[in-house]
């Protein structure tokens, strides 16, 4: 991404977060989460490939979980143990990239 992440509050994230993403909060950290529901396993592989390429380009790497009919993407900034501008930008970019699902 080239610059440093800026910590953001849950309220700040909510203002710009695409509606298909949600914010979860636990003792560990707040996270931005998106579950892609898919009809075929190989569609999940395509989603993961697109997310992995985006992660590589942005140098910000989400947690990704693949199951038969879904892909779960979790974003948070490990160094802050919370949310940052990188998480929000990743969610917005992923939404644009995968909006046809």
Rosetta blueprint (number, residue, H / E / L):
1 X L
2 X L
3 X L
4 X L
5 X L
6 X L
7 X E
8 X L
9 X L
10 X H
11 X H
12 X H
13 X H
14 X H
15 X H
16 X H
17 X L
18 X L
19 X L
20 X L
21 X L
22 X E
23 X E
24 X E
25 X E
26 X L
27 X L
28 X L
29 X L
30 X E
31 X E
32 X E
33 X E
34 X E
35 X E
36 X E
37 X E
38 X L
39 X L
40 X L
41 X H
42 X H
43 X H
44 X H
45 X H
46 X H
47 X H
48 X H
49 X H
50 X H
51 X H
52 X H
53 X H
54 X H
55 X H
56 X H
57 X H
58 X H
59 X L
60 X L
61 X L
62 X L
63 X E
64 X E
65 X E
66 X E
67 X E
68 X L
69 X L
70 X E
71 X E
72 X E
73 X E
74 X E
75 X E
76 X L
77 X E
78 X L
79 X L
80 X L
81 X L
82 X E
83 X L
84 X E
85 X H
86 X H
87 X H
88 X H
89 X H
90 X H
91 X H
92 X H
93 X H
94 X H
95 X H
96 X H
97 X H
98 X L
99 X L
100 X L
101 X L
